[in-house]
């Protein structure tokens, strides 16, 4: 769900920070702290 939200945010305002935040969130969700 948060991944979808992150994708929407990137479409609205793409930025390296948002992209890295989304990647970090995905890794944490996968159990890779």
Helices and strands as residue ranges (DSSP letters): H 2-12, H 16-29
